[in-house]
Amino acid sequence: MLNKTEDTFTCRDVALEGGATLPEVTLAFETYGTLSPNRDNAILLLHGFASHHRAGGDNGWLSGMIGPGRALDTDRFFIISPNMLGSSFGSTGPKSENPATGKPYGPDFPEITMVDIVDAEARLVDHFGIMQLAAIVGYSYGGYRTFQWGV
């Protein structure tokens, strides 16, 4: 059985690399498995550009690899699969409400960079109290983000 939860994480006043500040950033995410008491068994799983955070379960984009005894073994690891900043699948992006206007940001959503996206993911990891990840796994655009994590 896959131990899966879906949630959101919100942080405030996020300064972006381009100089703008988002007053509120929310990331949708799913977790699989259990975080160890030492918080040393976490794997960050990053989706491709047009995907979402639902990696595991029946309809997940990596469901065949997540679960007990699989490559991303949920008996050993705590997998965090966030939806990236700017996406349209539950995280802050152009369709989110702009607090200044009460309407969706639309084309007024500030320009974001890879650094901004990874910074938001790092805030999520910090929220769990994780000091070091066991691994970061990503495909396509998620692979680019894994590289930025290393930088």
Protein Blocks (a to p, Z undefined) as FASTA:
>chain_A
ZZddddddddehiacfkopacfbdcdddddedjddfklpabccddddfklcfblghjklc
klmmgcehiablcklbccdddddehianhpacfkbccfknopafklmlccddfklmmmmm
mmmmmmnopabdfbdcdehjlmmmmmmmmZZ
